[in-house]
């Protein structure tokens, strides 16, 4: 991006191709016809930061005066504070790396204190030899009770406030105007705890928005008049519609919207797995940012803010940070995450596979039941003839339908001792029948009186000794 002055090119803003090269050796060639000048630059010690922002002052509970500010890359940045009392000579104090506050001990209420801050990279990173510009001054003291601070809000209205030192004790009347236009009282006052602390002043003519703006703050006979140059004090709304997309080149692309895009430069900050934020500037007119080859196992979180760049009115005030957008393994609730979209594409396939699996299991279950029924037939419950178990006096005889052999019975007889030649003890005899099972039984039951062959056996029983059995 060339820079020109009175129609002649005087410089160039060269964008990084790889952010990791920003502190490496940088080579330039300046050509005009056959003339050529080549040079090597070591940029590690030549980094110029933007001025610190949001410089505020507060009288602490310890009765000391505390000043606070914001600066990106705070872990690597050291600052310098300068202050003066009652518009006298400036006094300077260094502030250590990473510190973004300053204290003036026991200030006098009858004096006016004015403070500014500037920053540069410190020894811990790349000890730059170039300081940023001084920040906008902030004042506190007896003569500063009616100090008015104004800036343009998104090219729509002028916001003015007079409560940097705390809520005023009285309600002031505010009047404002541009250039030679007639002054008019504020129509939209802002209040805090019932006390007026500011005003949103609407434009009468949109072309006056970068002109000199005059204010009068009145309370009775007390009146404070100030002139404000708003060209460098424009605060935009935060960027909107910040989205993330994993590109076909496997890089992570972030896109956003910001009105007045042709005049706006942006700053992106991102962090990985909730660690320290890293910031990168984005050139004027660019509304996208790329993170090379992200890891699916990490969580990426990104925010963007904007301000007017050098091509229009280089504002010193950044917008607020946009709403964050996240991408990565731990971002299951983010609808814009590519991983979620790929999973949603597989969802119908998973549903179909689940349905097929269910149908297959049902078919296998039915097949198993059919086999089980075939191998284990149902046992029928026997039915009894009621005539068999009825209380009739003459039940019908039962005729079996099968053959059973008849067993003849033999008699055993107890024999006394006197009738036994082998023992002197008294004996008794018992006669029993023994059945011979070799005789078949008729099937029709017509001849149940068939005689059985039998034999008689004699068993000798002694009254004092063991039994003797003779067969």
PyMOL commands that set and color helices and strands:
alter all, ss='L'
color gray80, all
select helices_A, chain A and resi 19-21+43-45+74-76+142-144+206-208+261-263+338-375+386-389+417-419
alter helices_A, ss='H'
color red, helices_A
select strands_A, chain A and resi 2-5+8-12+25-32+35-42+53-59+65-70+77-85+91-95+101-104+112-121+138-141+149-153+157-161+173-178+184-185+189-192+195-202+212-219+222-229+234-235+240-246+252-257+264-272+278-282+288-291+299-308+325-328+405-406+411-415+439-440+456-460+468-470
alter strands_A, ss='S'
color yellow, strands_A
deselect
rebuild
show_as cartoon
